[in-house]
């Protein structure tokens, strides 16, 4: 017999508070208590009580009343309280490492990124640096009265159990227990693939009230492009992780069985054509370790803008490979919206639209109702870092009563 779960007052209150917070996050306009009651189906009395809890615990605040045109009581809009509840995002990537602190109102409180080619680096050194960077920030947050809801770390590889980096091939790291590092243990940071977190960063209202991110479809394929290429599948606003948490590895779809051998062991993987190292090498700008430096990438972009023949051929080949790989993903998943992130956002919208046209011309559903859309990522500046901070904040959104109390005298942890 399936286990039965009892619903008590605290469970119900936790659920209702979560619904109120999520409704406010999803709204593009300020909402009053009456608006919230109408939108959620909760009674006005229940909504008044829930809003009072959120105000007392500095989750939301009241804005200036708006006069009612019908001479009724003024409407009092509600907004998220800034500078109190925060999530911390960390990231280790093939182009550097860093952290960000994001509050519930959508403001970045602190952020630091260290550019690094990450050649022959060892995990202990990088996580020690992150620890040194974050410790004074944590102390200052506590001194200023902030509450850290949670933390997450984005890594460029397969992750198991939210704790183990199974393999980050472009860093040459394997079977790393991230809980071995003090900064991860201290923050109780959960680990996730960088593409999954970058996809979360594109979702308006996921866990912060930043209205600067433009609306996007509820379902899309996110392509994260760097030295390697990864991806994420978002269905109805939720990242699809798969049975083993490995879903979305589009960079290791083979686009040519006779192509160059990839570090994964297969031949002709997408990242061997559209990854930034592969593009720099194909354009004859640099080879080997020199191909991953920022200088080499800058030279590639400049050469392409100046219509250099080798650069244009390399970019064209990369686009054809992406069209082939993404078409296979679209045929398999029946998701027609693609968001392009990472290195390829350095190119123009015209490149994205050409890629869209190329995929549309070969997709199986082209003669039916399928319409492919390819857009550059709305949030492109270290999106996985932001996504990691949002995952930390999401703990408050999902289970407010783990952090709040019915009074301001104490907090329930």
N, C-alpha and C positions, 0 to 999 in steps of 0.2 A: 504494500500500500504506500502511495506517495505520502511524504511528510507534509503535515498540515501546519501552516504558519498562522499565528494569531496576530490580529491587528489590535494594538492598544492605542491609547491616546497619543503617546509620544511618536509611534510609528506614523499615525495619521497626520500629526502636526508636521513631522519631518517631510512627509510627502507633499503636503499642501504648501509648505514654505518653499520647497523646491519648485513646485509648479509656478508659484508667484514670481520667484527669481527668474526662472526660464522665460516666462511670459514677458517680463520687463526686458530681458536680454534680446528677445526676438522682435520687439517693437522698435520701429524706426522713429516713433514719436513718443514724447512723454505720456505716461498714463496716470490717471487718477485712481482712487480706490474704487470708484464706480465703474471705471473702464475695466479694471482688473476683475472685478466681480462678474461683469458681463462676459468678459473673455474666457474666464476659467470655469464659470458655472457655480462658483462658490457664493454663499449668501453674503450680503453686505456686512452683516454682523461678524461673520467669520473672517471676512477680508479685513475689516477694521482691526481685529485682534492680531491677525498675522502681520499686517503692516506695522502695527505698534511694536511687535517683537523685532522686526527688521530695522525699524528706526532706532530703537533703544540699543541695539547691538551694532549700530553704525554700518549696516549693510546698505540701506537706502536713506535718502533725506528728502524733505519736502522743499519744493521750489516755491516761488512766489505765486499766490493764487491768480487764476485767470477768471475775470468776471464772466458770468453767464449772460448771454444775450437776451435770455428770457426772464431776467431779473430774479433768478433763483440763487441758491448759494453758490459762491465762487468755486470753481474746480481747482483742486490743489494737485498739481502734477508731482510725480515722484521721480527721483533720479538716483543713481548709485552713488554712494558716499565715497569720495576719493581718499587716497592716502591712508588706507587702513588695512584692507584685506589684500594680500598679494600672493602670487605664485612665482616660483623661481624655475627658470629654464636653463639648462646647461647643454652644451653641445661639444662634441669632439668630431671633427670632420677632416677631410683630406686637404682642406685649405686653411685650417687653423682650429682654434678652440675659444670658448668664451661662455658668458652667462648673461641673462637678462632678468630683471625683476619687473613684473607687470601687475598693476592693481585692477580691481574689479571695475573701475570706471574707464579702463582702457588706456591708462597712462603708463608709460615706461618710467619707472622710478630710478633704476640704475641699469646700466648695460656696459659691457666691456667685451671686446673681441680682439684676439691676437692673431694676426696673419702669420701663417707658417706653411712652408711646403710640406711639412710632416714626413719628411724623408728619414727613414731609419729611426723613428722615435719609439720610445718604450712607454708602455702605459703608466708605469709608476711616476715617471717624470711629468707627464702631462697632467695627471690627476693631482699631483703635488702642487703644480702651478695653479690649477683651478682652486684647490683648497686655500692657497695663499691669497688668491684674488677675492674669494668669497667671504672668508672669515671676518674681515673688518666690515664688510657690507652687512652681513647678518647681525653683527653687534650693533651697528648703527640703526638698522631696521627695528630691532627690539627696543633700543633706547628712545626711538621716536614714536613708539607705540603701535607699530605695525604688527599684524598677525600673519604669519606664514602659513598658508593653507596646505601647501604641498609643493613637491618639486618633481621634475622629470628630466631625464637626460637623453638627448638625441645622438645616436651613433650610426655610422655608415655601414651597416651590415645586418646579419640575421641575429635576432634576439629571442631568447627563450626565457620563460618564467619571469619576465620583466627584470631579470637580474643578471643574465649571462649573455655576453657578446660572443656568439658562436663563431663567427668569422667575419672579419673586416679585411677583405683581400687586398684592397688598395692601401691599407695601413700595415698589412702583413701581421695582423693581430689575430689570435685564435684562442677560443675557449677562455675568455677573460671573465672571471667572476667580479662584477663591478662592485659588489658589496665588500670586497677586500680593501676598498679605498675609503679613507676617513670622510671625505666630503660627501660621498654617496650615502654612507651609513648615517652621518649626522643629520642630513636633510631627508632621510628616508626616500631618496629619489628613486623613482621607477624608470626603467630603461625601455626605449622603443626605437624602432627604425626611423631614421631621419625623414624619409619620404612620408611615412604615416603622420608624423608630427607636422611636417610642412603642409600637408593637405589640411590638417586641422586648423592651421593658421589662416587658411583661406575661407573658413566658415564664419560668416558674421554671427555674432551672438553666441558663440560656443561657450565662452566663460567670461567674457568681458564686454563692456558696452561701447567698444570702439566702432563708431558709425562711419569711419573713413573707408572701410573695406566695402567695395561695391558688391551688390547682390550677385550670387552665382547660382547655377543649377544645383538641385539637391543631390544629383548623382553625376559623378564625373570621374575620369581617370586623371590622376596627377602624375606628371612625369618630372622627376627630379634629376637634373643633369649636372654632372660634375666630372671628375676623372672617371668615376664609374657612373652608371645610370641605374636609378631605382624608380620605383613607382608606388602609388597607392590607389586603391579602388574605394571610392566613396559611393555608397548606395543609400538614398533617402537620408542624407545627412550624417551617416554613420560609416566610419572606416571599416572595411571588411578585412579582417585579419587572417582568415583561413584556419584550418584545423591545427596547424603548428605555429601560427603567428608569422608565416613566411609569405603571405600573399603580396602580390604587387611587384615582384622582381622582373619587371619588363626588360631591364637592361640585359638580362640573360636569355631573352628570346633569340633564337638564331635566325638571322636574316640571310645567311649564306653558309651552307654546310661546307663549302670549299674555302671559306674565309679564314682569317688569322685565328690562331688559337687564343682563347681567353684564359684568364687566370682561374676560371671556374672549371676548366678542363674541356669545355666544348669549343667548337669552331664557329666563327662568324657571328658571335653575340653582338647585339645592338650597340653595346658600349664600345666595341672595337671600331666602330664607325662614327658614332656621334658623341662619345665622351671627349672632354676637352684635351686630354693627352693625345688621343687618336687624331683629333682634328689638327692640333699643332704639328704632329709628326707628318700627317698627310699633306699639309701645306708646306712642308720642307723648311719649317722655321726653327725647329730644334728636335732633338731626339733624346730618348731615355729620361733620366732624372731632370735634365734641363727643360724638358717639355712641360713640366708641371709648375714651373715658376710663374709668378704673376707677370713678369716681364715678357715671357713667351706668349702668354694669353693676350696681353695688351698688343703685342706685335701682330698676332693673328687677327684681332679685331680691326686694327688699323689697316692691315693689308686687304682685308675683305672690303672695308669702306672705300679703299682706293682702287678696287676692282682688280687686284692682283690675281692673275690666272690660277696659280696654285691654290690660293686661299679660296677662291670662288669654287674651284673643283672640289676641294675638301668639304666645304659647307654644303654644296649640292649633293655630294655623296652621303653626307651625314643626314640630310633631309630625306633622301630616298630611303635610307635605312630606317629612319624614324617612322616614315609613312608605312613601310612594310610591317614593322613591329607593332605599331599602334593599330593598324588595320586588323592584325591577328587578334589583338586584345579586344577590339570593338566587336569583331565577329564572335568571339567567345563569350563576352560579357553582356552584349547588347546595351552598352552605354556609349552614347554618341558624343558626349562632351569631354573635351580634353583640355587640361590646364597645364601649360608648359612653365616649369620653374627651373631655378638654378642657372647654370652658365648660359643657356640659350635665351634667357630674357634680355641678354645684352644685344640681341638682334631686334629688328624692327617688327611692328605688327604685320608688315607686309610678308615677312618670313612665316609668321604664324598662319596667315591666310593662304599662303602658297601651300603650306603643309596641309591645311584643311582641304584645299582643292585636290591635292594628290591623294589623300586618304579617301575622299568622297568618290574619286574615280575608280577605286579598286575594292571598296567595301561591298560585302555581299548584299547588304540591304539598300544599295544605291538606287535600285529600280522600284523600291517600295517607299515607305514613308521615312526612312532613316535620313537624317540631315546632320552631318558631322559639323561640330563647332570646335575650333581650336583657338584658345585665347592665352595670352601671357598672364602669369600669376598676378592677381590683384595685390597680394602682399609678397614682395620679392626679396626684401632685405633680411637675410638670415631667417627665413620662414620657419625652419625646424626649431630654432631657438625660441621663437615666439610660441610656436605650438607646444613646446615643452612647458613653458610657463603657464599656458592655458590649461594644460592637463593638471598642473598643480592647483590652479584656481577652481577647476571643475569639481574638486572634492567638496568645496563649500556649496556649489550649485546642487550637487546630487544629494548631499546629506547635511543640510544646514544645522540640524540639531546636534551634530557631532561637535559643532563649534559655538553654537549660540545657547542662550538660556532665556527663560521667560522674564528674567529681570536683568538688570545691569550689574548685579552684585558679584556674579561669578560666571565663568565659562566652563562648559562641559567639554572635556577633551575625549 
